[in-house]
Amino acid sequence: MERLFGSDLVYIHSSTVRDDKSSYIESMRSGTVRYRRMQRQDTQVRTFGPVGIVTGQAKFEVTARGQEMVMELLFHAVWVKRASGPQFVSWQATRVPAQ
């Protein structure tokens, strides 16, 4: 994660909590957040020079602060090609309302 995540990472959870690289990695290392399962669908990747934008829908099974959750999300992720290799620099997720 240290190499794959850019130092300028902005990770905005569907709960609106915002993490940077260090706080996001720490939340996983400490067990505050555990991703149990991720299923993607309708994923699309578009590239613009050194920038890749991934969009799609996903179902996440997560344990956050001891609470188990299942969330349907729409998301986008931004990756940038840098001298050191590709890096993940942005995430934004929005919950899909229950139907």
N, CA, C and O atoms as a DFTB+ gen file, in Angstrom:
396 C
 N C O
     1  1       0.818      -1.186       0.000
     2  2       0.000       0.000       0.000
     3  2       0.866       1.255       0.000
     4  3       0.522       2.254      -0.631
     5  1       1.972       1.199       0.699
     6  2       2.841       2.379       0.763
     7  2       3.287       2.815      -0.629
     8  3       3.358       4.012      -0.905
     9  1       3.588       1.858      -1.512
    10  2       4.025       2.214      -2.869
    11  2       2.858       2.505      -3.795
    12  3       2.953       3.385      -4.651
    13  1       1.748       1.774      -3.635
    14  2       0.612       1.929      -4.543
    15  2      -0.228       3.175      -4.274
    16  3      -0.860       3.702      -5.189
    17  1      -0.241       3.643      -3.045
    18  2      -1.042       4.818      -2.693
    19  2      -0.164       6.060      -2.802
    20  3       0.927       6.111      -2.233
    21  1      -0.648       7.063      -3.540
    22  2       0.093       8.310      -3.658
    23  2       0.117       9.058      -2.333
    24  3      -0.805       8.941      -1.526
    25  1       1.169       9.821      -2.118
    26  2       1.256      10.615      -0.882
    27  2       0.147      11.658      -0.819
    28  3      -0.161      12.181       0.252
    29  1      -0.455      11.958      -1.975
    30  2      -1.527      12.944      -2.056
    31  2      -2.918      12.299      -2.115
    32  3      -3.882      12.943      -2.529
    33  1      -3.024      11.033      -1.703
    34  2      -4.299      10.312      -1.738
    35  2      -5.390      11.060      -0.971
    36  3      -5.177      11.529       0.147
    37  1      -6.559      11.157      -1.600
    38  2      -7.775      11.648      -0.948
    39  2      -8.792      10.526      -1.081
    40  3      -9.189      10.176      -2.192
    41  1      -9.217       9.961       0.043
    42  2     -10.137       8.819       0.061
    43  2     -11.396       9.251       0.799
    44  3     -11.388       9.425       2.018
    45  1     -12.487       9.424       0.038
    46  2     -13.741       9.870       0.642
    47  2     -14.703       8.686       0.686
    48  3     -15.173       8.200      -0.343
    49  1     -14.978       8.242       1.904
    50  2     -15.860       7.097       2.135
    51  2     -17.312       7.480       1.864
    52  3     -17.661       8.660       1.836
    53  1     -18.144       6.474       1.667
    54  2     -19.572       6.737       1.446
    55  2     -20.224       7.380       2.667
    56  3     -21.297       7.972       2.558
    57  1     -19.590       7.267       3.811
    58  2     -20.086       7.901       5.040
    59  2     -19.720       9.384       5.107
    60  3     -20.134      10.084       6.031
    61  1     -18.956       9.858       4.145
    62  2     -18.402      11.210       4.035
    63  2     -17.127      11.415       4.853
    64  3     -16.570      12.513       4.857
    65  1     -16.659      10.380       5.542
    66  2     -15.375      10.468       6.235
    67  2     -14.284      10.595       5.180
    68  3     -14.306       9.904       4.162
    69  1     -13.340      11.476       5.431
    70  2     -12.242      11.710       4.491
    71  2     -10.936      11.240       5.115
    72  3     -10.620      11.584       6.253
    73  1     -10.183      10.451       4.354
    74  2      -8.868       9.987       4.792
    75  2      -7.803      10.473       3.829
    76  3      -8.066      10.715       2.651
    77  1      -6.596      10.610       4.355
    78  2      -5.433      10.777       3.497
    79  2      -4.686       9.441       3.514
    80  3      -5.158       8.474       4.112
    81  1      -3.555       9.385       2.880
    82  2      -2.827       8.123       2.768
    83  2      -2.547       7.511       4.141
    84  3      -2.845       6.339       4.370
    85  1      -1.988       8.283       5.033
    86  2      -1.583       7.711       6.325
    87  2      -2.787       7.286       7.168
    88  3      -2.744       6.231       7.801
    89  1      -3.841       8.070       7.191
    90  2      -4.995       7.694       8.017
    91  2      -5.750       6.502       7.425
    92  3      -6.300       5.689       8.168
    93  1      -5.782       6.389       6.087
    94  2      -6.454       5.253       5.469
    95  2      -5.687       3.958       5.728
    96  3      -6.282       2.944       6.092
    97  1      -4.387       3.992       5.543
    98  2      -3.579       2.800       5.814
    99  2      -3.673       2.421       7.285
   100  3      -3.797       1.241       7.611
   101  1      -3.616       3.398       8.172
   102  2      -3.705       3.112       9.611
   103  2      -5.045       2.492       9.980
   104  3      -5.095       1.613      10.840
   105  1      -6.138       2.933       9.347
   106  2      -7.454       2.361       9.668
   107  2      -7.509       0.880       9.326
   108  3      -8.185       0.109      10.007
   109  1      -6.808       0.481       8.282
   110  2      -6.776      -0.944       7.922
   111  2      -5.803      -1.717       8.803
   112  3      -6.107      -2.828       9.239
   113  1      -4.638      -1.137       9.067
   114  2      -3.646      -1.817       9.926
   115  2      -4.183      -2.042      11.335
   116  3      -3.953      -3.095      11.931
   117  1      -4.890      -1.064      11.858
   118  2      -5.387      -1.144      13.234
   119  2      -6.616      -2.035      13.358
   120  3      -6.991      -2.428      14.463
   121  1      -7.249      -2.357      12.223
   122  2      -8.470      -3.159      12.258
   123  2      -9.725      -2.327      12.435
   124  3     -10.823      -2.877      12.526
   125  1      -9.579      -0.993      12.487
   126  2     -10.747      -0.126      12.588
   127  2     -11.688      -0.391      11.422
   128  3     -12.909      -0.402      11.579
   129  1     -11.101      -0.604      10.252
   130  2     -11.871      -0.956       9.052
   131  2     -11.315      -2.250       8.485
   132  3     -10.110      -2.386       8.273
   133  1     -12.218      -3.208       8.242
   134  2     -11.838      -4.477       7.607
   135  2     -12.767      -4.704       6.420
   136  3     -13.985      -4.796       6.570
   137  1     -12.169      -4.791       5.250
   138  2     -12.942      -5.106       4.049
   139  2     -13.017      -6.619       3.949
   140  3     -12.008      -7.279       3.700
   141  1     -14.216      -7.174       4.144
   142  2     -14.383      -8.628       4.121
   143  2     -14.598      -9.152       2.713
   144  3     -14.134     -10.240       2.371
   145  1     -15.307      -8.372       1.890
   146  2     -15.596      -8.810       0.530
   147  2     -15.955      -7.594      -0.327
   148  3     -16.630      -6.670       0.128
   149  1     -15.491      -7.618      -1.571
   150  2     -15.815      -6.554      -2.528
   151  2     -16.195      -7.203      -3.850
   152  3     -15.457      -8.032      -4.382
   153  1     -17.337      -6.825      -4.366
   154  2     -17.785      -7.317      -5.662
   155  2     -18.065      -6.104      -6.542
   156  3     -18.838      -5.223      -6.165
   157  1     -17.437      -6.059      -7.709
   158  2     -17.652      -4.934      -8.624
   159  2     -18.515      -5.370      -9.795
   160  3     -18.550      -6.545     -10.162
   161  1     -19.213      -4.398     -10.375
   162  2     -19.946      -4.640     -11.612
   163  2     -20.010      -3.331     -12.389
   164  3     -19.818      -2.249     -11.834
   165  1     -20.281      -3.452     -13.665
   166  2     -20.374      -2.271     -14.534
   167  2     -19.145      -1.377     -14.412
   168  3     -19.259      -0.152     -14.435
   169  1     -17.980      -1.985     -14.284
   170  2     -16.742      -1.220     -14.139
   171  2     -16.264      -0.729     -15.498
   172  3     -16.239      -1.479     -16.474
   173  1     -15.891       0.527     -15.541
   174  2     -15.375       1.134     -16.759
   175  2     -14.067       1.836     -16.417
   176  3     -13.963       2.507     -15.390
   177  1     -13.070       1.676     -17.287
   178  2     -11.790       2.351     -17.118
   179  2     -11.578       3.268     -18.317
   180  3     -11.671       2.847     -19.470
   181  1     -11.291       4.528     -18.015
   182  2     -10.973       5.502     -19.068
   183  2      -9.601       6.081     -18.771
   184  3      -9.265       6.335     -17.614
   185  1      -8.810       6.288     -19.809
   186  2      -7.483       6.860     -19.610
   187  2      -7.376       8.187     -20.340
   188  3      -7.930       8.379     -21.422
   189  1      -6.646       9.093     -19.710
   190  2      -6.382      10.418     -20.249
   191  2      -4.903      10.694     -20.011
   192  3      -4.525      11.234     -18.972
   193  1      -4.075      10.325     -20.969
   194  2      -2.631      10.447     -20.777
   195  2      -2.205       9.586     -19.597
   196  3      -2.462       8.382     -19.588
   197  1      -1.557      10.186     -18.602
   198  2      -1.079       9.406     -17.461
   199  2      -2.122       9.172     -16.367
   200  3      -1.794       8.650     -15.302
   201  1      -3.389       9.558     -16.626
   202  2      -4.443       9.440     -15.619
   203  2      -5.443       8.369     -16.041
   204  3      -5.904       8.354     -17.182
   205  1      -5.771       7.484     -15.121
   206  2      -6.805       6.482     -15.338
   207  2      -7.938       6.698     -14.352
   208  3      -7.712       6.855     -13.153
   209  1      -9.163       6.706     -14.870
   210  2     -10.335       6.884     -14.008
   211  2     -11.179       5.618     -14.104
   212  3     -11.581       5.203     -15.191
   213  1     -11.436       5.020     -12.956
   214  2     -12.224       3.795     -12.873
   215  2     -13.561       4.156     -12.239
   216  3     -13.595       4.759     -11.167
   217  1     -14.663       3.793     -12.894
   218  2     -15.990       4.033     -12.331
   219  2     -16.767       2.733     -12.342
   220  3     -16.482       1.836     -13.135
   221  1     -17.747       2.634     -11.463
   222  2     -18.566       1.440     -11.447
   223  2     -19.476       1.372     -10.247
   224  3     -19.667       2.343      -9.514
   225  1     -20.026       0.197     -10.075
   226  2     -20.892      -0.101      -8.949
   227  2     -20.252      -1.250      -8.188
   228  3     -19.601      -2.105      -8.790
   229  1     -20.425      -1.280      -6.883
   230  2     -19.807      -2.321      -6.073
   231  2     -20.666      -2.639      -4.855
   232  3     -21.452      -1.820      -4.379
   233  1     -20.482      -3.844      -4.381
   234  2     -21.084      -4.256      -3.115
   235  2     -19.919      -4.544      -2.175
   236  3     -19.094      -5.418      -2.443
   237  1     -19.858      -3.803      -1.071
   238  2     -18.796      -3.955      -0.087
   239  2     -19.374      -4.558       1.185
   240  3     -20.413      -4.121       1.679
   241  1     -18.691      -5.559       1.703
   242  2     -18.987      -6.098       3.030
   243  2     -17.831      -5.662       3.914
   244  3     -16.684      -6.059       3.707
   245  1     -18.157      -4.835       4.906
   246  2     -17.142      -4.150       5.702
   247  2     -17.461      -4.279       7.178
   248  3     -18.627      -4.298       7.571
   249  1     -16.425      -4.367       7.992
   250  2     -16.567      -4.191       9.432
   251  2     -15.852      -2.891       9.773
   252  3     -14.642      -2.769       9.580
   253  1     -16.606      -1.922      10.282
   254  2     -16.044      -0.619      10.631
   255  2     -16.374      -0.319      12.082
   256  3     -17.539      -0.231      12.470
   257  1     -15.320      -0.163      12.874
   258  2     -15.468       0.107      14.311
   259  2     -16.369      -0.930      14.974
   260  3     -17.191      -0.597      15.827
   261  1     -16.204      -2.203      14.571
   262  2     -16.939      -3.306      15.160
   263  2     -18.329      -3.533      14.590
   264  3     -18.996      -4.495      14.970
   265  1     -18.777      -2.682      13.697
   266  2     -20.110      -2.816      13.112
   267  2     -20.003      -3.413      11.710
   268  3     -19.283      -2.899      10.854
   269  1     -20.745      -4.523      11.488
   270  2     -20.748      -5.145      10.166
   271  2     -21.753      -4.445       9.276
   272  3     -22.881      -4.170       9.687
   273  1     -21.330      -4.156       8.037
   274  2     -22.187      -3.451       7.092
   275  2     -22.059      -4.086       5.715
   276  3     -21.010      -4.616       5.348
   277  1     -23.142      -4.019       4.971
   278  2     -23.141      -4.372       3.559
   279  2     -23.639      -3.138       2.821
   280  3     -24.719      -2.625       3.110
   281  1     -22.846      -2.667       1.868
   282  2     -23.185      -1.423       1.181
   283  2     -23.118      -1.608      -0.323
   284  3     -22.172      -2.193      -0.850
   285  1     -24.128      -1.106      -1.000
   286  2     -24.116      -0.997      -2.459
   287  2     -23.622       0.413      -2.758
   288  3     -24.159       1.390      -2.236
   289  1     -22.604       0.514      -3.597
   290  2     -21.966       1.801      -3.849
   291  2     -21.819       2.087      -5.332
   292  3     -21.702       1.171      -6.146
   293  1     -21.825       3.354      -5.671
   294  2     -21.297       3.849      -6.932
   295  2     -19.961       4.486      -6.567
   296  3     -19.848       5.134      -5.526
   297  1     -18.953       4.307      -7.411
   298  2     -17.639       4.800      -7.040
   299  2     -16.872       5.324      -8.247
   300  3     -17.191       5.025      -9.397
   301  1     -15.858       6.110      -7.944
   302  2     -14.817       6.415      -8.916
   303  2     -13.485       6.371      -8.183
   304  3     -13.373       6.751      -7.017
   305  1     -12.488       5.896      -8.904
   306  2     -11.121       5.842      -8.396
   307  2     -10.219       6.449      -9.460
   308  3     -10.428       6.242     -10.656
   309  1      -9.224       7.192      -9.020
   310  2      -8.295       7.823      -9.947
   311  2      -6.898       7.280      -9.680
   312  3      -6.424       7.259      -8.544
   313  1      -6.250       6.840     -10.759
   314  2      -4.877       6.350     -10.725
   315  2      -4.040       7.243     -11.632
   316  3      -4.520       7.708     -12.666
   317  1      -2.786       7.482     -11.246
   318  2      -1.884       8.311     -12.030
   319  2      -0.588       7.534     -12.268
   320  3      -0.044       6.908     -11.359
   321  1      -0.116       7.590     -13.498
   322  2       1.175       6.969     -13.819
   323  2       2.282       7.948     -13.456
   324  3       2.360       9.051     -13.997
   325  1       3.134       7.525     -12.531
   326  2       4.242       8.362     -12.067
   327  2       5.559       7.651     -12.333
   328  3       5.568       6.482     -12.720
   329  1       6.657       8.341     -12.131
   330  2       7.974       7.759     -12.388
   331  2       8.181       6.470     -11.606
   332  3       8.845       5.552     -12.088
   333  1       7.620       6.392     -10.403
   334  2       7.768       5.208      -9.553
   335  2       6.771       4.103      -9.909
   336  3       6.840       3.004      -9.358
   337  1       5.841       4.395     -10.832
   338  2       4.818       3.423     -11.226
   339  2       3.434       3.991     -10.970
   340  3       3.304       5.124     -10.507
   341  1       2.385       3.207     -11.270
   342  2       1.025       3.707     -11.064
   343  2       0.718       3.901      -9.579
   344  3       1.140       3.111      -8.734
   345  1      -0.027       4.970      -9.279
   346  2      -0.416       5.238      -7.898
   347  2      -1.894       5.616      -7.828
   348  3      -2.424       6.326      -8.682
   349  1      -2.528       5.115      -6.782
   350  2      -3.919       5.391      -6.460
   351  2      -3.949       6.731      -5.739
   352  3      -3.304       6.886      -4.702
   353  1      -4.707       7.727      -6.283
   354  2      -4.676       9.069      -5.701
   355  2      -6.028       9.601      -5.258
   356  3      -6.084      10.599      -4.539
   357  1      -7.142       8.951      -5.675
   358  2      -8.441       9.482      -5.272
   359  2      -9.507       8.394      -5.299
   360  3      -9.512       7.532      -6.177
   361  1     -10.403       8.451      -4.328
   362  2     -11.564       7.560      -4.241
   363  2     -12.745       8.378      -3.748
   364  3     -12.614       9.182      -2.825
   365  1     -13.886       8.170      -4.360
   366  2     -15.141       8.782      -3.909
   367  2     -16.226       7.728      -4.069
   368  3     -16.361       7.139      -5.141
   369  1     -16.990       7.487      -3.032
   370  2     -18.062       6.494      -3.087
   371  2     -19.363       7.104      -2.573
   372  3     -19.371       7.911      -1.643
   373  1     -20.455       6.696      -3.204
   374  2     -21.789       7.138      -2.818
   375  2     -22.654       5.906      -2.639
   376  3     -22.664       5.026      -3.500
   377  1     -23.381       5.828      -1.533
   378  2     -24.255       4.689      -1.319
   379  2     -25.459       4.749      -2.247
   380  3     -26.032       5.811      -2.490
   381  1     -25.824       3.581      -2.757
   382  2     -27.028       3.457      -3.567
   383  2     -28.182       3.290      -2.605
   384  3     -28.133       2.407      -1.749
   385  1     -29.227       4.107      -2.713
   386  2     -30.365       4.000      -1.777
   387  2     -31.029       2.631      -1.867
   388  3     -31.127       2.052      -2.950
   389  1     -31.480       2.118      -0.736
   390  2     -32.227       0.847      -0.710
   391  2     -33.506       1.007      -1.527
   392  3     -34.151       2.054      -1.483
   393  1     -33.863      -0.031      -2.266
   394  2     -35.060       0.059      -3.118
   395  2     -36.223      -0.660      -2.510
   396  3     -37.307      -0.685      -3.093
